[in-house]
Structures are given as C-alpha cells and as structure tokens.
Amino acid sequence: MRVNIKYTTILFGFVMGGFTSFIISAVLTLVNSGTEDFLTHWIKEWMIALSLAIPIATFVPPIIRRGIAKITEEF
C-alpha cells in the first residue's frame, strides 16, 4: 500500500506518537505498578499517552524546525 506524500506529516505523527507512547507507557507502568495486573494498567495508560503523543508528534516538529532554522541562519 502506498500513501500520498502529502500525508507524510500526519503519518509520521501517528507512527512516532504510537511507538513513543507504547514504549514509555509500558516502562512507566511497570515501574509504578509492577507486574501485578500489568496489562490492564498498561493499556489504560497507553491510551491516555497515545491521545497526547499523536497531536504532539504531528504538530510540534514543524514548529521546532522553524525555530531551529531561525537560530541557525547565517548572518
């Protein structure tokens, strides 16, 4: 399956947000809750993290790129 290049930013946000929230929520749930009922707690925490991570991973990178471009321009 091919995705049109105009959807790159949105696709990147979903993939990056998904992977990041998946890993971080698993580690933090394990640290805070231990192994008892881990899967139930982790899925709940992942859904919360995912709802934040996808918009952040989609909309923040372009803002950061513009800011970095401004401070790294030659004078």
PDB file of N, CA, C and O in Angstrom:
ATOM      1  N   MET A   1       0.833  -1.176   0.000  1.00  0.00           N
ATOM      2  CA  MET A   1       0.000   0.000   0.000  1.00  0.00           C
ATOM      3  C   MET A   1       0.882   1.245   0.000  1.00  0.00           C
ATOM      4  O   MET A   1       1.826   1.329   0.785  1.00  0.00           O
ATOM      5  N   ARG A   2       0.598   2.181  -0.839  1.00  0.00           N
ATOM      6  CA  ARG A   2       1.341   3.435  -0.935  1.00  0.00           C
ATOM      7  C   ARG A   2       0.464   4.559  -0.388  1.00  0.00           C
ATOM      8  O   ARG A   2      -0.752   4.579  -0.577  1.00  0.00           O
ATOM      9  N   VAL A   3       1.119   5.488   0.293  1.00  0.00           N
ATOM     10  CA  VAL A   3       0.422   6.646   0.844  1.00  0.00           C
ATOM     11  C   VAL A   3       0.930   7.885   0.125  1.00  0.00           C
ATOM     12  O   VAL A   3       2.131   8.029  -0.101  1.00  0.00           O
ATOM     13  N   ASN A   4       0.023   8.771  -0.233  1.00  0.00           N
ATOM     14  CA  ASN A   4       0.386  10.002  -0.904  1.00  0.00           C
ATOM     15  C   ASN A   4       1.348  10.812  -0.043  1.00  0.00           C
ATOM     16  O   ASN A   4       1.186  10.877   1.176  1.00  0.00           O
ATOM     17  N   ILE A   5       2.346  11.430  -0.670  1.00  0.00           N
ATOM     18  CA  ILE A   5       3.381  12.169   0.048  1.00  0.00           C
ATOM     19  C   ILE A   5       2.825  13.347   0.846  1.00  0.00           C
ATOM     20  O   ILE A   5       3.460  13.785   1.806  1.00  0.00           O
ATOM     21  N   LYS A   6       1.674  13.860   0.478  1.00  0.00           N
ATOM     22  CA  LYS A   6       1.110  14.998   1.214  1.00  0.00           C
ATOM     23  C   LYS A   6       0.655  14.608   2.623  1.00  0.00           C
ATOM     24  O   LYS A   6       0.403  15.483   3.452  1.00  0.00           O
ATOM     25  N   TYR A   7       0.547  13.321   2.900  1.00  0.00           N
ATOM     26  CA  TYR A   7       0.158  12.841   4.223  1.00  0.00           C
ATOM     27  C   TYR A   7       1.352  12.449   5.082  1.00  0.00           C
ATOM     28  O   TYR A   7       1.175  11.836   6.134  1.00  0.00           O
ATOM     29  N   THR A   8       2.553  12.787   4.657  1.00  0.00           N
ATOM     30  CA  THR A   8       3.769  12.405   5.370  1.00  0.00           C
ATOM     31  C   THR A   8       3.775  12.889   6.812  1.00  0.00           C
ATOM     32  O   THR A   8       4.084  12.124   7.725  1.00  0.00           O
ATOM     33  N   THR A   9       3.437  14.147   7.020  1.00  0.00           N
ATOM     34  CA  THR A   9       3.471  14.714   8.372  1.00  0.00           C
ATOM     35  C   THR A   9       2.488  14.013   9.290  1.00  0.00           C
ATOM     36  O   THR A   9       2.817  13.709  10.437  1.00  0.00           O
ATOM     37  N   ILE A  10       1.299  13.758   8.806  1.00  0.00           N
ATOM     38  CA  ILE A  10       0.281  13.089   9.623  1.00  0.00           C
ATOM     39  C   ILE A  10       0.691  11.650   9.908  1.00  0.00           C
ATOM     40  O   ILE A  10       0.565  11.183  11.040  1.00  0.00           O
ATOM     41  N   LEU A  11       1.177  10.948   8.900  1.00  0.00           N
ATOM     42  CA  LEU A  11       1.618   9.570   9.083  1.00  0.00           C
ATOM     43  C   LEU A  11       2.780   9.499  10.061  1.00  0.00           C
ATOM     44  O   LEU A  11       2.817   8.624  10.926  1.00  0.00           O
ATOM     45  N   PHE A  12       3.731  10.424   9.925  1.00  0.00           N
ATOM     46  CA  PHE A  12       4.854  10.485  10.862  1.00  0.00           C
ATOM     47  C   PHE A  12       4.348  10.674  12.289  1.00  0.00           C
ATOM     48  O   PHE A  12       4.826  10.007  13.206  1.00  0.00           O
ATOM     49  N   GLY A  13       3.393  11.569  12.484  1.00  0.00           N
ATOM     50  CA  GLY A  13       2.839  11.811  13.812  1.00  0.00           C
ATOM     51  C   GLY A  13       2.209  10.572  14.419  1.00  0.00           C
ATOM     52  O   GLY A  13       2.402  10.290  15.601  1.00  0.00           O
ATOM     53  N   PHE A  14       1.458   9.834  13.619  1.00  0.00           N
ATOM     54  CA  PHE A  14       0.828   8.615  14.121  1.00  0.00           C
ATOM     55  C   PHE A  14       1.858   7.552  14.468  1.00  0.00           C
ATOM     56  O   PHE A  14       1.765   6.920  15.520  1.00  0.00           O
ATOM     57  N   VAL A  15       2.832   7.349  13.601  1.00  0.00           N
ATOM     58  CA  VAL A  15       3.833   6.305  13.841  1.00  0.00           C
ATOM     59  C   VAL A  15       4.737   6.679  15.020  1.00  0.00           C
ATOM     60  O   VAL A  15       4.954   5.871  15.923  1.00  0.00           O
ATOM     61  N   MET A  16       5.258   7.901  15.007  1.00  0.00           N
ATOM     62  CA  MET A  16       6.143   8.342  16.076  1.00  0.00           C
ATOM     63  C   MET A  16       5.408   8.400  17.408  1.00  0.00           C
ATOM     64  O   MET A  16       5.921   7.925  18.421  1.00  0.00           O
ATOM     65  N   GLY A  17       4.221   8.973  17.414  1.00  0.00           N
ATOM     66  CA  GLY A  17       3.426   9.040  18.642  1.00  0.00           C
ATOM     67  C   GLY A  17       3.056   7.663  19.159  1.00  0.00           C
ATOM     68  O   GLY A  17       3.075   7.416  20.365  1.00  0.00           O
ATOM     69  N   GLY A  18       2.723   6.773  18.245  1.00  0.00           N
ATOM     70  CA  GLY A  18       2.365   5.405  18.645  1.00  0.00           C
ATOM     71  C   GLY A  18       3.511   4.660  19.277  1.00  0.00           C
ATOM     72  O   GLY A  18       3.359   4.087  20.356  1.00  0.00           O
ATOM     73  N   PHE A  19       4.665   4.656  18.621  1.00  0.00           N
ATOM     74  CA  PHE A  19       5.826   3.952  19.160  1.00  0.00           C
ATOM     75  C   PHE A  19       6.317   4.567  20.468  1.00  0.00           C
ATOM     76  O   PHE A  19       6.618   3.851  21.424  1.00  0.00           O
ATOM     77  N   THR A  20       6.395   5.878  20.504  1.00  0.00           N
ATOM     78  CA  THR A  20       6.897   6.546  21.697  1.00  0.00           C
ATOM     79  C   THR A  20       5.991   6.300  22.893  1.00  0.00           C
ATOM     80  O   THR A  20       6.465   5.934  23.969  1.00  0.00           O
ATOM     81  N   SER A  21       4.699   6.497  22.712  1.00  0.00           N
ATOM     82  CA  SER A  21       3.770   6.296  23.824  1.00  0.00           C
ATOM     83  C   SER A  21       3.702   4.833  24.245  1.00  0.00           C
ATOM     84  O   SER A  21       3.535   4.536  25.428  1.00  0.00           O
ATOM     85  N   PHE A  22       3.831   3.919  23.289  1.00  0.00           N
ATOM     86  CA  PHE A  22       3.827   2.479  23.570  1.00  0.00           C
ATOM     87  C   PHE A  22       4.958   2.112  24.521  1.00  0.00           C
ATOM     88  O   PHE A  22       4.742   1.443  25.532  1.00  0.00           O
ATOM     89  N   ILE A  23       6.160   2.554  24.187  1.00  0.00           N
ATOM     90  CA  ILE A  23       7.340   2.192  24.970  1.00  0.00           C
ATOM     91  C   ILE A  23       7.356   2.908  26.315  1.00  0.00           C
ATOM     92  O   ILE A  23       7.572   2.276  27.349  1.00  0.00           O
ATOM     93  N   ILE A  24       7.133   4.212  26.313  1.00  0.00           N
ATOM     94  CA  ILE A  24       7.210   4.971  27.562  1.00  0.00           C
ATOM     95  C   ILE A  24       6.113   4.540  28.537  1.00  0.00           C
ATOM     96  O   ILE A  24       6.375   4.403  29.732  1.00  0.00           O
ATOM     97  N   SER A  25       4.904   4.327  28.052  1.00  0.00           N
ATOM     98  CA  SER A  25       3.830   3.914  28.956  1.00  0.00           C
ATOM     99  C   SER A  25       4.091   2.526  29.530  1.00  0.00           C
ATOM    100  O   SER A  25       3.759   2.269  30.687  1.00  0.00           O
ATOM    101  N   ALA A  26       4.677   1.633  28.746  1.00  0.00           N
ATOM    102  CA  ALA A  26       4.996   0.291  29.261  1.00  0.00           C
ATOM    103  C   ALA A  26       6.036   0.369  30.365  1.00  0.00           C
ATOM    104  O   ALA A  26       5.885  -0.262  31.411  1.00  0.00           O
ATOM    105  N   VAL A  27       7.083   1.134  30.139  1.00  0.00           N
ATOM    106  CA  VAL A  27       8.149   1.253  31.148  1.00  0.00           C
ATOM    107  C   VAL A  27       7.618   1.907  32.417  1.00  0.00           C
ATOM    108  O   VAL A  27       7.857   1.409  33.517  1.00  0.00           O
ATOM    109  N   LEU A  28       6.901   3.013  32.276  1.00  0.00           N
ATOM    110  CA  LEU A  28       6.397   3.710  33.456  1.00  0.00           C
ATOM    111  C   LEU A  28       5.345   2.897  34.205  1.00  0.00           C
ATOM    112  O   LEU A  28       5.297   2.941  35.434  1.00  0.00           O
ATOM    113  N   THR A  29       4.513   2.169  33.498  1.00  0.00           N
ATOM    114  CA  THR A  29       3.531   1.320  34.160  1.00  0.00           C
ATOM    115  C   THR A  29       4.230   0.204  34.928  1.00  0.00           C
ATOM    116  O   THR A  29       3.836  -0.115  36.050  1.00  0.00           O
ATOM    117  N   LEU A  30       5.243  -0.380  34.348  1.00  0.00           N
ATOM    118  CA  LEU A  30       5.996  -1.434  35.029  1.00  0.00           C
ATOM    119  C   LEU A  30       6.686  -0.897  36.279  1.00  0.00           C
ATOM    120  O   LEU A  30       6.671  -1.541  37.328  1.00  0.00           O
ATOM    121  N   VAL A  31       7.284   0.272  36.164  1.00  0.00           N
ATOM    122  CA  VAL A  31       7.974   0.875  37.308  1.00  0.00           C
ATOM    123  C   VAL A  31       6.977   1.237  38.415  1.00  0.00           C
ATOM    124  O   VAL A  31       7.233   0.966  39.588  1.00  0.00           O
ATOM    125  N   ASN A  32       5.866   1.834  38.057  1.00  0.00           N
ATOM    126  CA  ASN A  32       4.918   2.324  39.061  1.00  0.00           C
ATOM    127  C   ASN A  32       3.953   1.273  39.588  1.00  0.00           C
ATOM    128  O   ASN A  32       3.542   1.340  40.747  1.00  0.00           O
ATOM    129  N   SER A  33       3.584   0.299  38.755  1.00  0.00           N
ATOM    130  CA  SER A  33       2.572  -0.681  39.164  1.00  0.00           C
ATOM    131  C   SER A  33       3.137  -2.071  39.380  1.00  0.00           C
ATOM    132  O   SER A  33       2.500  -2.905  40.024  1.00  0.00           O
ATOM    133  N   GLY A  34       4.317  -2.330  38.854  1.00  0.00           N
ATOM    134  CA  GLY A  34       4.876  -3.677  38.952  1.00  0.00           C
ATOM    135  C   GLY A  34       4.211  -4.607  37.955  1.00  0.00           C
ATOM    136  O   GLY A  34       3.585  -4.166  36.991  1.00  0.00           O
ATOM    137  N   THR A  35       4.358  -5.898  38.204  1.00  0.00           N
ATOM    138  CA  THR A  35       3.848  -6.888  37.257  1.00  0.00           C
ATOM    139  C   THR A  35       2.414  -7.313  37.552  1.00  0.00           C
ATOM    140  O   THR A  35       1.781  -7.967  36.724  1.00  0.00           O
ATOM    141  N   GLU A  36       1.895  -6.948  38.726  1.00  0.00           N
ATOM    142  CA  GLU A  36       0.538  -7.340  39.072  1.00  0.00           C
ATOM    143  C   GLU A  36      -0.469  -6.562  38.232  1.00  0.00           C
ATOM    144  O   GLU A  36      -0.512  -5.333  38.289  1.00  0.00           O
ATOM    145  N   ASP A  37      -1.255  -7.258  37.474  1.00  0.00           N
ATOM    146  CA  ASP A  37      -2.275  -6.671  36.597  1.00  0.00           C
ATOM    147  C   ASP A  37      -1.664  -5.649  35.634  1.00  0.00           C
ATOM    148  O   ASP A  37      -2.280  -4.632  35.315  1.00  0.00           O
ATOM    149  N   PHE A  38      -0.447  -5.937  35.183  1.00  0.00           N
ATOM    150  CA  PHE A  38       0.313  -5.023  34.328  1.00  0.00           C
ATOM    151  C   PHE A  38      -0.426  -4.687  33.047  1.00  0.00           C
ATOM    152  O   PHE A  38      -0.535  -3.513  32.693  1.00  0.00           O
ATOM    153  N   LEU A  39      -0.936  -5.686  32.345  1.00  0.00           N
ATOM    154  CA  LEU A  39      -1.546  -5.476  31.032  1.00  0.00           C
ATOM    155  C   LEU A  39      -2.753  -4.524  31.105  1.00  0.00           C
ATOM    156  O   LEU A  39      -2.901  -3.644  30.256  1.00  0.00           O
ATOM    157  N   THR A  40      -3.597  -4.698  32.100  1.00  0.00           N
ATOM    158  CA  THR A  40      -4.770  -3.829  32.249  1.00  0.00           C
ATOM    159  C   THR A  40      -4.357  -2.381  32.488  1.00  0.00           C
ATOM    160  O   THR A  40      -4.872  -1.465  31.846  1.00  0.00           O
ATOM    161  N   HIS A  41      -3.427  -2.185  33.414  1.00  0.00           N
ATOM    162  CA  HIS A  41      -2.956  -0.824  33.699  1.00  0.00           C
ATOM    163  C   HIS A  41      -2.242  -0.212  32.504  1.00  0.00           C
ATOM    164  O   HIS A  41      -2.429   0.961  32.182  1.00  0.00           O
ATOM    165  N   TRP A  42      -1.422  -1.025  31.854  1.00  0.00           N
ATOM    166  CA  TRP A  42      -0.629  -0.511  30.739  1.00  0.00           C
ATOM    167  C   TRP A  42      -1.501  -0.057  29.569  1.00  0.00           C
ATOM    168  O   TRP A  42      -1.271   1.014  29.007  1.00  0.00           O
ATOM    169  N   ILE A  43      -2.487  -0.853  29.201  1.00  0.00           N
ATOM    170  CA  ILE A  43      -3.367  -0.487  28.086  1.00  0.00           C
ATOM    171  C   ILE A  43      -4.090   0.820  28.399  1.00  0.00           C
ATOM    172  O   ILE A  43      -4.209   1.688  27.534  1.00  0.00           O
ATOM    173  N   LYS A  44      -4.570   0.960  29.630  1.00  0.00           N
ATOM    174  CA  LYS A  44      -5.246   2.200  30.025  1.00  0.00           C
ATOM    175  C   LYS A  44      -4.290   3.390  29.915  1.00  0.00           C
ATOM    176  O   LYS A  44      -4.644   4.427  29.355  1.00  0.00           O
ATOM    177  N   GLU A  45      -3.093   3.235  30.444  1.00  0.00           N
ATOM    178  CA  GLU A  45      -2.104   4.311  30.404  1.00  0.00           C
ATOM    179  C   GLU A  45      -1.662   4.612  28.972  1.00  0.00           C
ATOM    180  O   GLU A  45      -1.421   5.767  28.623  1.00  0.00           O
ATOM    181  N   TRP A  46      -1.557   3.573  28.148  1.00  0.00           N
ATOM    182  CA  TRP A  46      -1.141   3.782  26.766  1.00  0.00           C
ATOM    183  C   TRP A  46      -2.179   4.589  25.993  1.00  0.00           C
ATOM    184  O   TRP A  46      -1.817   5.450  25.191  1.00  0.00           O
ATOM    185  N   MET A  47      -3.448   4.325  26.220  1.00  0.00           N
ATOM    186  CA  MET A  47      -4.494   5.080  25.524  1.00  0.00           C
ATOM    187  C   MET A  47      -4.439   6.566  25.893  1.00  0.00           C
ATOM    188  O   MET A  47      -4.638   7.431  25.041  1.00  0.00           O
ATOM    189  N   ILE A  48      -4.170   6.849  27.156  1.00  0.00           N
ATOM    190  CA  ILE A  48      -4.043   8.246  27.582  1.00  0.00           C
ATOM    191  C   ILE A  48      -2.821   8.870  26.921  1.00  0.00           C
ATOM    192  O   ILE A  48      -2.904   9.966  26.367  1.00  0.00           O
ATOM    193  N   ALA A  49      -1.688   8.175  26.980  1.00  0.00           N
ATOM    194  CA  ALA A  49      -0.446   8.687  26.384  1.00  0.00           C
ATOM    195  C   ALA A  49      -0.585   8.858  24.870  1.00  0.00           C
ATOM    196  O   ALA A  49      -0.093   9.836  24.308  1.00  0.00           O
ATOM    197  N   LEU A  50      -1.239   7.931  24.226  1.00  0.00           N
ATOM    198  CA  LEU A  50      -1.420   7.985  22.777  1.00  0.00           C
ATOM    199  C   LEU A  50      -2.246   9.198  22.363  1.00  0.00           C
ATOM    200  O   LEU A  50      -1.964   9.830  21.345  1.00  0.00           O
ATOM    201  N   SER A  51      -3.257   9.518  23.149  1.00  0.00           N
ATOM    202  CA  SER A  51      -4.098  10.669  22.817  1.00  0.00           C
ATOM    203  C   SER A  51      -3.329  11.989  22.913  1.00  0.00           C
ATOM    204  O   SER A  51      -3.715  12.976  22.287  1.00  0.00           O
ATOM    205  N   LEU A  52      -2.264  12.013  23.677  1.00  0.00           N
ATOM    206  CA  LEU A  52      -1.410  13.196  23.761  1.00  0.00           C
ATOM    207  C   LEU A  52      -0.261  13.140  22.759  1.00  0.00           C
ATOM    208  O   LEU A  52       0.087  14.156  22.156  1.00  0.00           O
ATOM    209  N   ALA A  53       0.322  11.973  22.580  1.00  0.00           N
ATOM    210  CA  ALA A  53       1.530  11.836  21.769  1.00  0.00           C
ATOM    211  C   ALA A  53       1.292  12.079  20.278  1.00  0.00           C
ATOM    212  O   ALA A  53       2.140  12.677  19.616  1.00  0.00           O
ATOM    213  N   ILE A  54       0.186  11.642  19.750  1.00  0.00           N
ATOM    214  CA  ILE A  54      -0.060  11.803  18.315  1.00  0.00           C
ATOM    215  C   ILE A  54      -0.169  13.274  17.915  1.00  0.00           C
ATOM    216  O   ILE A  54       0.494  13.683  16.962  1.00  0.00           O
ATOM    217  N   PRO A  55      -0.973  14.082  18.597  1.00  0.00           N
ATOM    218  CA  PRO A  55      -1.000  15.501  18.216  1.00  0.00           C
ATOM    219  C   PRO A  55       0.346  16.198  18.432  1.00  0.00           C
ATOM    220  O   PRO A  55       0.749  17.037  17.627  1.00  0.00           O
ATOM    221  N   ILE A  56       1.034  15.851  19.509  1.00  0.00           N
ATOM    222  CA  ILE A  56       2.338  16.472  19.767  1.00  0.00           C
ATOM    223  C   ILE A  56       3.327  16.091  18.669  1.00  0.00           C
ATOM    224  O   ILE A  56       4.024  16.957  18.140  1.00  0.00           O
ATOM    225  N   ALA A  57       3.396  14.809  18.322  1.00  0.00           N
ATOM    226  CA  ALA A  57       4.341  14.346  17.298  1.00  0.00           C
ATOM    227  C   ALA A  57       3.967  14.854  15.902  1.00  0.00           C
ATOM    228  O   ALA A  57       4.814  14.871  15.008  1.00  0.00           O
ATOM    229  N   THR A  58       2.731  15.259  15.708  1.00  0.00           N
ATOM    230  CA  THR A  58       2.292  15.768  14.412  1.00  0.00           C
ATOM    231  C   THR A  58       2.532  17.269  14.274  1.00  0.00           C
ATOM    232  O   THR A  58       3.023  17.724  13.241  1.00  0.00           O
ATOM    233  N   PHE A  59       2.196  18.028  15.291  1.00  0.00           N
ATOM    234  CA  PHE A  59       2.207  19.487  15.163  1.00  0.00           C
ATOM    235  C   PHE A  59       3.440  20.189  15.729  1.00  0.00           C
ATOM    236  O   PHE A  59       3.742  21.308  15.313  1.00  0.00           O
ATOM    237  N   VAL A  60       4.147  19.581  16.646  1.00  0.00           N
ATOM    238  CA  VAL A  60       5.301  20.246  17.256  1.00  0.00           C
ATOM    239  C   VAL A  60       6.559  20.226  16.370  1.00  0.00           C
ATOM    240  O   VAL A  60       7.244  21.247  16.310  1.00  0.00           O
ATOM    241  N   PRO A  61       6.902  19.130  15.681  1.00  0.00           N
ATOM    242  CA  PRO A  61       8.133  19.130  14.872  1.00  0.00           C
ATOM    243  C   PRO A  61       8.267  20.274  13.871  1.00  0.00           C
ATOM    244  O   PRO A  61       9.352  20.846  13.771  1.00  0.00           O
ATOM    245  N   PRO A  62       7.214  20.642  13.119  1.00  0.00           N
ATOM    246  CA  PRO A  62       7.381  21.777  12.201  1.00  0.00           C
ATOM    247  C   PRO A  62       7.705  23.088  12.930  1.00  0.00           C
ATOM    248  O   PRO A  62       8.475  23.907  12.428  1.00  0.00           O
ATOM    249  N   ILE A  63       7.123  23.278  14.098  1.00  0.00           N
ATOM    250  CA  ILE A  63       7.394  24.481  14.890  1.00  0.00           C
ATOM    251  C   ILE A  63       8.850  24.486  15.345  1.00  0.00           C
ATOM    252  O   ILE A  63       9.527  25.512  15.279  1.00  0.00           O
ATOM    253  N   ILE A  64       9.322  23.338  15.804  1.00  0.00           N
ATOM    254  CA  ILE A  64      10.719  23.221  16.247  1.00  0.00           C
ATOM    255  C   ILE A  64      11.666  23.450  15.073  1.00  0.00           C
ATOM    256  O   ILE A  64      12.669  24.150  15.215  1.00  0.00           O
ATOM    257  N   ARG A  65      11.355  22.864  13.913  1.00  0.00           N
ATOM    258  CA  ARG A  65      12.210  23.050  12.736  1.00  0.00           C
ATOM    259  C   ARG A  65      12.323  24.519  12.343  1.00  0.00           C
ATOM    260  O   ARG A  65      13.412  24.995  12.021  1.00  0.00           O
ATOM    261  N   ARG A  66      11.201  25.241  12.369  1.00  0.00           N
ATOM    262  CA  ARG A  66      11.230  26.676  12.042  1.00  0.00           C
ATOM    263  C   ARG A  66      12.063  27.456  13.050  1.00  0.00           C
ATOM    264  O   ARG A  66      12.834  28.335  12.668  1.00  0.00           O
ATOM    265  N   GLY A  67      11.916  27.146  14.321  1.00  0.00           N
ATOM    266  CA  GLY A  67      12.693  27.827  15.352  1.00  0.00           C
ATOM    267  C   GLY A  67      14.175  27.568  15.220  1.00  0.00           C
ATOM    268  O   GLY A  67      14.984  28.484  15.368  1.00  0.00           O
ATOM    269  N   ILE A  68      14.540  26.328  14.944  1.00  0.00           N
ATOM    270  CA  ILE A  68      15.950  25.980  14.765  1.00  0.00           C
ATOM    271  C   ILE A  68      16.509  26.640  13.512  1.00  0.00           C
ATOM    272  O   ILE A  68      17.651  27.100  13.506  1.00  0.00           O
ATOM    273  N   ALA A  69      15.706  26.686  12.452  1.00  0.00           N
ATOM    274  CA  ALA A  69      16.157  27.336  11.219  1.00  0.00           C
ATOM    275  C   ALA A  69      16.456  28.809  11.461  1.00  0.00           C
ATOM    276  O   ALA A  69      17.405  29.352  10.897  1.00  0.00           O
ATOM    277  N   LYS A  70      15.652  29.455  12.296  1.00  0.00           N
ATOM    278  CA  LYS A  70      15.865  30.875  12.590  1.00  0.00           C
ATOM    279  C   LYS A  70      17.150  31.121  13.375  1.00  0.00           C
ATOM    280  O   LYS A  70      17.852  32.102  13.131  1.00  0.00           O
ATOM    281  N   ILE A  71      17.455  30.236  14.308  1.00  0.00           N
ATOM    282  CA  ILE A  71      18.646  30.472  15.126  1.00  0.00           C
ATOM    283  C   ILE A  71      19.926  29.944  14.504  1.00  0.00           C
ATOM    284  O   ILE A  71      21.020  30.217  14.999  1.00  0.00           O
ATOM    285  N   THR A  72      19.796  29.189  13.422  1.00  0.00           N
ATOM    286  CA  THR A  72      20.995  28.659  12.767  1.00  0.00           C
ATOM    287  C   THR A  72      21.276  29.317  11.425  1.00  0.00           C
ATOM    288  O   THR A  72      22.188  28.898  10.713  1.00  0.00           O
ATOM    289  N   GLU A  73      20.513  30.333  11.073  1.00  0.00           N
ATOM    290  CA  GLU A  73      20.759  31.033   9.814  1.00  0.00           C
ATOM    291  C   GLU A  73      22.098  31.770   9.869  1.00  0.00           C
ATOM    292  O   GLU A  73      22.540  32.221  10.926  1.00  0.00           O
ATOM    293  N   GLU A  74      22.715  31.875   8.722  1.00  0.00           N
ATOM    294  CA  GLU A  74      23.943  32.680   8.652  1.00  0.00           C
ATOM    295  C   GLU A  74      23.576  34.142   8.663  1.00  0.00           C
ATOM    296  O   GLU A  74      22.548  34.541   8.116  1.00  0.00           O
ATOM    297  N   PHE A  75      24.405  34.929   9.279  1.00  0.00           N
ATOM    298  CA  PHE A  75      24.144  36.375   9.358  1.00  0.00           C
ATOM    299  C   PHE A  75      24.780  37.100   8.226  1.00  0.00           C
ATOM    300  O   PHE A  75      24.664  38.322   8.133  1.00  0.00           O
TER     301      PHE A  75
END
